[in-house]
Amino acid sequence: MNKKNQKKKPKEEQEEEEQQKKKNKKKRRRQRRKRKRRRTRTRRRKKKKKGKKEEEEEEEQEQEEERRRRKKITRRTRT
């Protein structure tokens, strides 16, 4: 609607609308923050998990290498 066509509302209604707009704005802002925080948290957790998995894999590889070395040593001593 054009501003010319709009009827003037009483001050009380206008003030209520303004307050409602402010409330909605605050709500939206709060929700946006929540979403952003939730997103960053999950990303951090995923990165941590990924890091832990990589560490575990490295440890497993090292343990396997040690086992292989031991096997080689035992084979040498037996012969």
N, C-alpha and C positions, 0 to 999 in steps of 0.2 A: 504494500500500500504506500501511496505517496504521503508525505507529511501533510500536504494540504488537505487530503481527504480524511486524515485521522481526526477523530473527535478528541477533544481535550478531556483527560480523565481527572477526577478530583485528586488533590494532593495526596491524600491518604493512600489511595490505590497506587498512585505512582511510587510513593515511598515503599510500599509493600513489594511492588515489583522489583524495585532497585535492590531491596534487601534480599529478595529471593534470588536475584541474579548473582549477588555477591556470594550467597551461600553455595549456589551451584558451582560458581567459579572455584571456591575453596574446595568443595568436594572433588571436582575434577582434578584439581592440582594435587590433592592428597592421593587420589587413586593413581595418578600418573607416577607420583613418587613411589608408592607401594609397588607398582608394576616394575619400575626401574630397579628398585632394591631387590625384589624377588628374582629378577632376571640376572642381576650381577651375582647374587648369592649362588644361584644354580650354576652359573658359569664357573665361579671359583671352586665349587664343590667338584664339578666335572674335571677341572684342571688338576685338583688335588688327587682325585681318584686315578686319573690318567698317570700322574707322576708316581703314585704308589704302585700301580700296575707295572710301570716300566722298571721301577726299582726291584720289584719282586722277580720280574723276568730276568733282570741282570743277575740277581742273586742265584736264581735257579741255574742259569748258564754257568756261573762260576762253580757252583756245586757239582754240576755235571762234568766240567773240565777236571775238577779235583778227583772225582771218581775215576775218570778215564786214566789220569796220571797214576793213581793208586793201582789200577788194574794192570797198567803197563809194568809198574814196578814189581808187582807180585808175579807177573809172568816171567820177568827177567830172573827173579830170584829162584823160581821153581826149576828153571832149566839148567 
